[in-house]
Amino acid sequence: MSALIVSYAEVTGDEMVLAQVREIFFESSTKKDFKDASEKEAFFEKYLGYYLRNHPELAWVAQEDKVLGYVVAVADSQDDVLYKIQPHLKTFEKYFGQYPAHLHINCHVESRGKGVGGQLVKALEKQLKTMNIQGLHIMTGADALNKKFYQKLGFDFEAIEFFHDSPILFMGKSL
Ligand SMILES: CC(C)(COP(=O)(O)OP(=O)(O)OC[C@H]1O[C@@H](n2cnc3c(N)ncnc32)[C@H](O)[C@@H]1OP(=O)(O)O)[C@@H](O)C(=O)NCCC(=O)NCCS
């Protein structure tokens, strides 16, 4: 499937796009239960809202008649505001020199396995290279199935660190 990959900077303010991205985010998340609306919003802010608002130039959506998937990123993970909202980041600080950028990606459940995720990551990598960013990383569950997706895209550095007794897999790719 060859979807249209659009920079989020071009569609910022389009409420329909934001609503569809938001829906994909909550559908894809393993966390389903929230004690109230404000906890749900904080979760959205942590992994998506912060990125869309502060780094729209590093966010991409795949579209056909609706949004099929999105990727968001920061170019430099060493960021005190991010450390505050995502305290686990600090555990991996020693790898940020080599792999400074990080991303979060999700595709609509009906659009998975069709190449959309790969297209989104490639669009992001192209942009990061124009910014002279040397490397990119992701974090996922130590036994997550999506590990294969990143391996195929060339994320060939792997390290596991523990945060609050839970293992987190860090995967890095040099650009
Ligand atoms: C992970 C995800 C973003 C990948 O996007 P995608 O569009 O499905 O992936 P692509 O079709 O571009 O896949 C590229 C390759 O990775 C493999 N792959 C993708 N997702 C995989 C998965 N969950 N398990 C194993 N392999 C996977 C595909 O088999 C494909 O290999 P191929 O080219 O040899 O066929 C998407 O499947 C998704 O949103 N999954 C659910 C949420 C999630 O895991 N998000 C990432 C959180 S870290």
PDBQT file of the ligand as one rigid body, heavy atoms in Angstrom, charges set to zero:
ROOT
HETATM    1  C1  LIG A 201       4.409  -1.557  14.632  1.00  0.00    +0.000 C 
HETATM    2  C2  LIG A 201       3.686  -0.840  13.507  1.00  0.00    +0.000 C 
HETATM    3  C3  LIG A 201       3.825   0.680  13.671  1.00  0.00    +0.000 C 
HETATM    4  C4  LIG A 201       4.366  -1.235  12.176  1.00  0.00    +0.000 C 
HETATM    5  O1  LIG A 201       3.713  -0.612  11.103  1.00  0.00    +0.000 OA
HETATM    6  P1  LIG A 201       3.194  -1.515   9.874  1.00  0.00    +0.000 P 
HETATM    7  O2  LIG A 201       2.667  -0.603   8.841  1.00  0.00    +0.000 OA
HETATM    8  O3  LIG A 201       2.288  -2.558  10.408  1.00  0.00    +0.000 OA
HETATM    9  O4  LIG A 201       4.558  -2.173   9.405  1.00  0.00    +0.000 OA
HETATM   10  P2  LIG A 201       5.043  -2.447   7.904  1.00  0.00    +0.000 P 
HETATM   11  O5  LIG A 201       3.919  -3.059   7.145  1.00  0.00    +0.000 OA
HETATM   12  O6  LIG A 201       5.692  -1.239   7.350  1.00  0.00    +0.000 OA
HETATM   13  O7  LIG A 201       6.090  -3.580   8.266  1.00  0.00    +0.000 OA
HETATM   14  C5  LIG A 201       7.385  -3.683   7.828  1.00  0.00    +0.000 C 
HETATM   15  C6  LIG A 201       7.923  -5.024   8.273  1.00  0.00    +0.000 C 
HETATM   16  O8  LIG A 201       7.897  -5.223   9.702  1.00  0.00    +0.000 OA
HETATM   17  C7  LIG A 201       7.175  -6.400  10.044  1.00  0.00    +0.000 C 
HETATM   18  N1  LIG A 201       6.288  -6.134  11.163  1.00  0.00    +0.000 N 
HETATM   19  C8  LIG A 201       5.524  -5.055  11.352  1.00  0.00    +0.000 A 
HETATM   20  N2  LIG A 201       4.869  -5.126  12.515  1.00  0.00    +0.000 NA
HETATM   21  C9  LIG A 201       5.216  -6.282  13.072  1.00  0.00    +0.000 A 
HETATM   22  C10 LIG A 201       4.850  -6.927  14.269  1.00  0.00    +0.000 A 
HETATM   23  N3  LIG A 201       3.991  -6.393  15.159  1.00  0.00    +0.000 N 
HETATM   24  N4  LIG A 201       5.412  -8.134  14.524  1.00  0.00    +0.000 NA
HETATM   25  C11 LIG A 201       6.267  -8.690  13.650  1.00  0.00    +0.000 A 
HETATM   26  N5  LIG A 201       6.640  -8.116  12.476  1.00  0.00    +0.000 NA
HETATM   27  C12 LIG A 201       6.119  -6.929  12.198  1.00  0.00    +0.000 A 
HETATM   28  C13 LIG A 201       6.348  -6.745   8.822  1.00  0.00    +0.000 C 
HETATM   29  O9  LIG A 201       6.209  -8.150   8.722  1.00  0.00    +0.000 OA
HETATM   30  C14 LIG A 201       7.116  -6.164   7.669  1.00  0.00    +0.000 C 
HETATM   31  O10 LIG A 201       8.030  -7.070   7.158  1.00  0.00    +0.000 OA
HETATM   32  P3  LIG A 201       8.070  -7.392   5.563  1.00  0.00    +0.000 P 
HETATM   33  O11 LIG A 201       8.405  -6.091   4.895  1.00  0.00    +0.000 OA
HETATM   34  O12 LIG A 201       9.139  -8.415   5.441  1.00  0.00    +0.000 OA
HETATM   35  O13 LIG A 201       6.706  -7.893   5.255  1.00  0.00    +0.000 OA
HETATM   36  C15 LIG A 201       2.172  -1.222  13.417  1.00  0.00    +0.000 C 
HETATM   37  O14 LIG A 201       2.067  -2.604  13.097  1.00  0.00    +0.000 OA
HETATM   38  C16 LIG A 201       1.405  -0.926  14.693  1.00  0.00    +0.000 C 
HETATM   39  O15 LIG A 201       0.889   0.176  14.862  1.00  0.00    +0.000 OA
HETATM   40  N6  LIG A 201       1.330  -1.913  15.593  1.00  0.00    +0.000 N 
HETATM   41  C17 LIG A 201       0.568  -1.791  16.858  1.00  0.00    +0.000 C 
HETATM   42  C18 LIG A 201       1.115  -0.747  17.813  1.00  0.00    +0.000 C 
HETATM   43  C19 LIG A 201       2.618  -0.812  17.985  1.00  0.00    +0.000 C 
HETATM   44  O16 LIG A 201       3.220  -1.869  18.176  1.00  0.00    +0.000 OA
HETATM   45  N7  LIG A 201       3.236   0.400  17.918  1.00  0.00    +0.000 N 
HETATM   46  C20 LIG A 201       4.663   0.566  18.142  1.00  0.00    +0.000 C 
HETATM   47  C21 LIG A 201       4.908   0.812  19.599  1.00  0.00    +0.000 C 
HETATM   48  S1  LIG A 201       6.658   0.810  19.962  1.00  0.00    +0.000 SA
ENDROOT
TORSDOF 0
